[in-house]
């Protein structure tokens, strides 16, 4: 057995492909710890992934295999497509050809890590940033030391799934507190992450850019806010782990130097902790001004943003750094809907709809495109509140306005915890639905469950172990009573009403919820026909920036004989 080799696997098969940034982050830390790292990337082998696995492990017996689970499902309420069974197939195929222990992580995995260690039948898991833990685990295995010495590591003991305690608390204050002790800094904030293109058995950032239209960059991890629907404070940590601005820009310069010119931030949002964000932008501008040959002159930056903080200095710095578009998420316009929803850790609201107007104004002033996102169907949503929201959003001078109808429920999102409390394992909660539910949905709070695994599983599987992801739609929306009474009722009347309410002349600049056979458009990301055609035609940047031209682009794609399939 090679004591030096750690294999990292990307099981994500959806297209357009998304660069598995996590594997570059893990590779950086593992190589710094003295290990040889190889990446088995199945994204471009999705049609013959079994052969890829068998060929790869035929002459390798690594010390450890790491798998990144970026998404458990699409989180798209009208589709509800789950990726876990295909990920488990890949895990089982690896276990058939390698005796190496397997560790899984990733933000999707971190939303229900104990249940997924159990479901996949693997040895270890990581909740939150994994680069420090996987390096410590590899050192322990190489040195013959028990994995139980690695703080924060989730371990499958065979009799259950547990987590090695640390020296404090690093995650959210949740009912799971006794399982999640550990203040160890699990994120590498001090160095640039090594990003490569064209090197065998490494993440090929340029290939992903060419096939997916975007690269990615992380400026900080975690989030101290407490938004009701969000998993990130729990999955990534409930405080900001800021990266050094110079190291972030080193990474951006390396990527643009390799030809990866469109970079999208992966933060929980870029403008939160705005001082650090401005420092990064100033460093980009400084390098551009100091060196006319810097590849940063070709940078096209795309950011996720909250409506506040966002001042004129920030907008000007964004433009000077090369930002092309701002994706801002106010979620709604009514204060009574948003109250208690998008909040700081202390429960305070931190923006109003006037802030969203100001973001659009400043973005337009400095030549940046804007995408404004609405989360319809929150508690208290009625047809009247939704119409008011639509009217206000259409009045914005935004490039595109996107609407999602419905909310995915996760074990540790405040909304998921609240519904488990209200259900108490006995009561159905109005508005909770799953397309695959076969019986009334009840959820038990964690204190009523025999284990953490049992608690987490309820949000993805039913009592028989069948897939049943949970979603919430406001029961005050104008759906038929029969729809609302069924655990698998499809909330499509509101979708149809939205399409009819919005004037046809506004449809090109609006992304609306869709369902198979209901409309010609599809704004879901996974294997989206429009997006895959975009990529084949060489378009780059955030896909929403091309949304207004989608009909013309699809006509051109058809004329050129292009299809929705992307060949690996």
N, C-alpha and C positions, 0 to 999 in steps of 0.2 A: 504493500500500500504506500502511495506517495503521501508523506506527511506535509507536503508543501502546497498541494493543489486544492483550491476551493472552487467549486463549479457554481455559477449563478445561472438560473434558468428564467427566461421570460416566457410564460405560458399564454400570453395575451394574443389571441388570434383575430381580433376585430380589425377592420380596416375602415377608413384610412388609418394607417399605423401611427401610434403615439410613442415617441421615444421613451424607453424604459429608464428614465433618469435615475431612479433608485439604484439600478445596477451600476451606473457610473459612480454614484456616491459610495456604495458598498465596496466597489473595486478599489477606490482611492484609499479607504481605510485599511482594507485587507492587505493591499500592496505595501502600505506604510508599515504594517505590522510584520512584514517579511514573507507573506504568502504569495504563491503564484495563483493567478485568478484567470479562469476562462469562462466565457459567457456562451451558453447555448440559447440562442434566440430563435423561438419557434414562430414568430410573427410572419416571417417570410417563407416558412415551411408549413403553413397551416394545413395544406392539403395532404402532405406526406410527413406529418410530424412524428408518427411512430417510427418511420425509417430514420428520421433525423436523430431521435433519441437512441435508437439501437446502434447506429453508426458511431455516434459520439462516445458512448460509454463502452464500446467494444474494446478499446485499448486504453481506457482510463479507469482508475479506481480512486476517486478523490477522498480527501479527509472529510469533507463536508459538502452538502449540496444546499444551496439557498434558492428559494423560489419567491418571486414577488407577485403578490395578488393586488393589483392596482384597483380593480373593481370587482365586487361580488356580483353586480348586476348593472343594467343600464341606468337604473334609478328613474327611468322614464315611465310615468304612471300609466300611459295608454298602451305601452308595450310590455313592460314587466319581464324582460328577458334576463335570465339568470345564467351566469357563466360558471358557477361552481362545479356542476357535474363534469364539464369538459376539463376543468382544472384538475379535478380528482383523477380523471382518466390519465392525465399526464403524470401526476404523482405516482400512480400505480404502475405506469409503464417504466418510470425511473426505478422504482423499488424492485421491479422484475429483473433489471439488468445491473443494479448497483447495490452494494450493501452499505453504502455511506449513509450516515444519519441525515435527515432532511430538516431544514428550518425554513419557516415561511414568515413573511412580513408584508408590509405595504399598507397603504391607507385603507383600502377595502378590507383587507384581512384584519386590520386593527379595530374595525368597527364591531367585530365579534370574534376575537382571537381564540378564546377558549373553545368555543363551539367548533371553529374551523380546524384547530389542531386535532380535535376529536374526529370531525367529519373526514378529514383527509387521511387520518391514521398516520400522522407524522410524529417525529420525535420532539421537535421544538418549535417555538413561535416567538415572535417579537411584537409587542404592542408599541406603536410609535416609531420614532427614528431608530433604525436598526444598525447603523454603521459601527457603533461602539460595542454593542452587545455581540454582534456576529464575530467581530475581531477577538473579543475576549473568549467567546466560545471556541473559536478555532485554536487559540493558544492553549486552552484547557485540554481540548481533544489531542492536540499534538504533544502535549506534555504529560498525558495520562492522568490529568486532574479531573475530578468530578465536575460535570456541568452545573451541579448544585452550588458551585462557588461563584457563578456568574450572576451578579445582581440584575434583576429585571427580566431574566430569561423565563419564558413559559415552557414548562416541561410536561410531556406526556409520560406519566409514571406507569401506565398500563392499568392502574386502578383508578385513574382520574387525571385531571389536568390541573396543574398548580403553577404558581409563579414564585421565583426566587425573590425574597425580600431584599430591599436595598437599605439605604441609610437616610431615608426621608420620604417626602411625597413630591412627585413631579407631575402627576396628572390631575385631572379634575376631582373635586370633592364629590364623590358619587357613592351610592350604596355599596359599591364594590371595593371600597377603600381598603378593607383588610386584605384584599388580594393584590392591591396595586401599590404597596409601599415601595418606595425607592426614589431617592432624589438624584441618583447618578445622572450626569449629563450625557444623555444618549444621542445627542446631535453633535457632529463635528462642525464647529463654527470658525475654526482658526485657519483652515487651508482652502485653497481653490480645489474644486473637484476636477479630477482628470477626465477630460472629454476627448474622445478619439474618433477618427473616421478612417475607414478602410483597413484597419488592422484585424487580422484573423482572430476569431474567438474573443472579440470585444464588442461592445455596443458600437454600431456604425452610425454615428450621428448624422453624417451627410446623407447616407442612404435613407434614413428616416425622414430627413428634411425633404429630399427629392420625392419620396413616396407619400409624405403626409403634409407637406407645406409649412410646417412649423418646427422650430426647435424649442427648448425650454430652459428656464433659469430660475433658481430658487434664491431669494435674498434673505429669507428668515423662515423659521419653522415655528409651529404652534400658534395659538391665539388665546388671549385672556378673556375674550368676550363670551357671552352666554346666549347666543341666538338659539331660539327654541327648536329649530329643525336641524341644527348643525351638529355633525359628529367630530369636527376637526379639533376642538379643544380637548376632547377625550382621546381621539385617535393620534394626535400629534403632540399633545401637551398644552397646558392651560396658561402658558406664558410665552412671550416671544423669545425665541433663540435666534438672535440677530447674527448674521454673518458679517465678517469684516468687509466693508465696501471695496477695498482694494482687491481682495480675493475674488469677490463676485465679478468685478470688472475684468480681472485676469481671465476668468472663465469665459466671459462674454467675448473678450478679444480673441481667445483661442478658438471659439466656435465660429466667429465671423471670419477668422483667418482660414478656417477649413471650408468656408463657403456656406455655412449655416447662418443666413442673414436675418431671418425672421424669428425672433425669440419672444416667447410668451411667458410671463411670470407665472409661477406655480404657487405663490404665497396665498395665505388666507387674508387678505387682499394686499396688494402692493402698497397702497397709501396708508394702511394702518401702521402705527409707529412711524409717522411720516418723516421724522428727523433722519432716521437711518436711510429711508428711501431717497430723500433729497441728497444725502451724502453720496449715495451710489450714483445718482444722476450727475452730480457735480464732478465725480471722478471720471465718468464717461466723457463729459464735456471737456474737462481738463486735458485728457489724453488726446481727444480729437484736435483741440487747439494747439497742443504741443507737437503733434506729429501728423503731417499731412498724408503720410502713407499708412496710418493706422487703419486696419480693417474695420474699426468701429465707425468710420465714415459711411460704411455701407449697412450699418445696423438699422433694422426696422423692428422697433420694440412694440409689443402689444401687452396691455396690462389688465388684470382684474382690479376693480376698485370698489370701495364703498362710497356712498355719496359724500361722506365727510370723514376726515379732513381733506380738503381739496381747495387750495388757495391759488392765487394768480402766480406766485413764485413757483409752485409745484408744476402748474401747467406750462409755464415758460421753460422750466428745466426739462420737462418731458419732451417738449418740442425740440429743444436744443440737442437732447440726447438721441433723437431719432424716433420718438414714439409715433406710431401711425394710428393707433386706435385704443380706445378706453372702453372696457366692458364694465358697466356700473350696475349694481344690483340693489335698487331701493326696495324691491319686492312688492310695494303697494304705495298708495297715496294717502290713504285714510289713517289718521292717528288712532282711531279706535280699533282698527284692525292690527296696526303695528305695535300698539302698546303692549309691552311685555314680550314682544317677539324678537325684534332686532335690538339687543341691549348689551350694555357692558356687563362685566362680572357682578357689578352691584345692582343690576336691574334697570339702569337708566338708559333712556333713549339717547342716541348720539347723533341723530340727523333728522331733518324734516324733508318734505318733498321740495322745498325751496332749494335745498342743497343739491338735489338732482338737477334742477333747472340750471343751477350755477355750473355744475360739471359740464353739462351740454353746452352752455354758453362759452365757457373757457376753452373747451375742446374745439369748438367751431372757430373761435378767435385765433387759436394757434394751429389750425389746419389738421386737427386730428379727428378721425371718425369716432362715432359713438354707438355702442350697443347697450340698450337699457332693458333690464330683465325684471319680469313680474312673476311672482309666485302666487297664482290664484288658487282659491280653495282653502285658505287658512281658516282657522276657527273664527266664526262670526261672518264669514263671507256670504253675501246674498247676491242675487242677480243685480240688485240696485247698487251695491257697493262695487261689484265688478264692472258694471257699466261706467260708474264714476271713474274708476281706475283707468279703464280703456280710454275714455275721453281725455283725461289728463295726460296720459302717455302719448296719445296721438297728437296732442297739442305741442309736445316737445319738438325741438328741432334736432331730433336724433336720426342717425343713419338708419338704424333698425331697432324695432321694439320686439322683444321676445316674451311670450307668455308660456308658462308651465301651469298645468292644472293638476293639482294633487301633490302630495308630499310623501316621500318615502319615510317610513318609521324604522328607526334603528334602536338597538338595546340601550344605548347611553346618550342619545339625544334627549334633551329635556322633554320633548313631546312624547317620545317613546316611553320614557320613565313615567310620565304623567298618565298615559293611557294604560300602562300596566297597573298602576295604582287604582285607576278608576274601574278597570275590568276585574281586578282581584281574582282572576282565574274563573270567575263565575258569570259576570255580566258582559254582554256585547256592548261595544261603544259605538254610538251612531257615527257613521262616516268612515269607520275602519273597514277596509276592503282588500281582497286579493283576487286576481283573475282566476287563480287556480284553487281557491278555497272550495271545499266540498261540504263543510259543516259550519255552524256559527263560530265566529272567531272570538276566543277569549285568551287573555294574556295574564300570567301571574307576575306579580312584582318579585324582585330578586329575593326578598326575605322569605317568600313563600316557596321558593324552589330548593330542591335538594342539593343543587350545585350551580356554579356559574355557567357551566356548559348548558344545563337545562334551561336556565334563564335566557341565554343568548339565542338558543336554537329556535325559540318561539317566534322570532322575528324573521325567520327564513324558512322554517319547516313546520308542517303540521304534526299532529299526534302520531301519525303513521310514518313519519320521516319523509313525506313527499314535499316537494318545493311549494312554499307558500309565502312569498315576500309580502310584507304588509304596507299598505298605503292609507293615507287619510284624505278625504274630501269633505269639505264643509257640508253637513246635512241640511243647511239652510239654502243650498243652491236648488234650482228648479228642476230637480230630477224626478222621475216617476216614483211613486211610493213603492212599487214592486222592485225597482232598481235598488232603492235604499234599504229594502228589507232583506235583500239577498247578499250573502257574504261575498259572492263573486259578481255582483251587479256591476255592469259597465257604465260609467258616468259619462255618457256620450251626448246627452241632450244639451248640456252646457257647452260642450265643444261645438255642436252644430249652431247653437244660438250665438256663440262668439263669432263664428264665420259669417253668419247672416248680419250681425249687428255692425261689424266693421265694414265701412264702405269699400266696394270692390276696388276703387282707385287707390286705396291705402294698402291693399293686400301685398304689393311688391315689397313694402318696407316693414312688414309685420311677419314675425314667426308665430304661428298659432299651433296649439295642440292638434295632433292628427291621429287618425286610427285607420287601419287597413280598409280600403274601399270607401272611406269617407271623403277624402280630398286627394288631389293630385300631388300635394306637397308632403314632405316628410322632414321634420326638423330634428329627428333623433340622430345622434352621431353614428352609432354602430352600423357599419356596412350601408351607409346612406348613399343612394344612387347619385345624387347631386354632388356629394363630396368626393366620391371616388372618380367621377368624371372630371371634377375640378383638378384633382391631382394628376390624372393622366394628361390633361391639357396644359400642365405646367404652372397653374396658378399657385401662388404662395400667400402666406399671411393667414390671419384669422378667417375662418370660413364665412363668418357673418358679414365680413366686409364685401363679399361678392353676392350676397343674398338677393339684392335688388335685381341683379342681372341673371338670376337663375334660369328663367325661361329661355333667354337667348343662348346661355351657355349650354343648356341641355339640347337645344336644337342644333347647335354647332357640333356637339359631341355626337349626336345621332348622324349628322351628315358625314362625319369623319369615321363612322362605324365603331365608335368607342362603346364600351359596355360598363356596367357597374362593377365588374370584377376587376380586382387588382391582382396581377400575377406576381408571386413572390419571386 
